[in-house]
Amino acid sequence: MRPRPIDWLAGFGPESRERAETLHTEGKLLPLLQRRYPEAHEVSDNARLYTYVQDLKRTYMKSSPPLGKVRYCEKIRTVHDALGLHSYVVRVQGKKLKRKNELRVGSVFRELPADFLRMIVVHELAHLRHKDHDKAFYRLCRHMEDNYHRLEADLRLWLYATGGKGA
């Protein structure tokens, strides 16, 4: 079964949506975003991603629960219809329950600009403290990344312009 296409412009107002569609049709949207976000990153494997996430967590969320795993994930979009995923795994070891927080980032972020990787990591880290997308959640996202909302909107535009393929 093929996954349904994602409407990357969901939540955009009619004027913004029309402007994005026009720029895309004229072939100007992706070049505009590429000029705005020229910086690539070196976070290409799971070990580097783990270090990258831990550094951000250590800087902004010292008292949050530890992370057990951090991984790029190939299947995240098709299975969960998402770009990132946080999960709480509970395992029984003897008479104790062990909880581990896991964070997965869509593999599309290996090739996207550095700012977009940071945005998705900030988003998933914020879920360590806030399960829902409420005001406190977005306040924490903005604390870790001042331009969070701009980056989220531009990421949606980038994925719209590339058909969700990233680069």
C-alpha positions, 0 to 999 in steps of 0.5 A: 500500500502506497502512503498518501502524499503529504500536503507540505503546505497544510496550515499555510494561509491561502495567500501564502499557499498561492505564492508558494505554488506560483514560485514553485511553478516558475521554478523559483522556490527551491533556488530561493530556499537554497540561497537562504540556506546554503550551509550543509552539515557533517552529521551524516551517520548515527554516531555523529547524530547522537553527538549532535543531539547530545550537545544540544540537549546538554546546552538547553535541557540539562535536567531532561531525561537521558536519551538511549538511542538517536538514529536516522530512520529510513522508514519514518515517513512511510510508517509514521507520516512524520519527519522525526519521532520520539518514543519511550521504550519500557523494558523489564529487567529482572524486577525493575522497569527501565525506561529509555527515551529514543529519538529518530530523525528522518533520513531525508535530513542527512542531505538537507541544510544544517538549519533544518536538521537543527530544527527537527532535532530541537522539535524532537528534544522538546518532546522530552518535556512536552508531549503535545504541541502546545504553547509550552512546547513551542516556547521551548522550541523557540528557546532552543532555536530563535527562528524555529517557526521560520525554519519550520515553514521554510522546511515545509516549502523545501519539501514541497519544492522537492516533492518531499525528497529533500535535496 
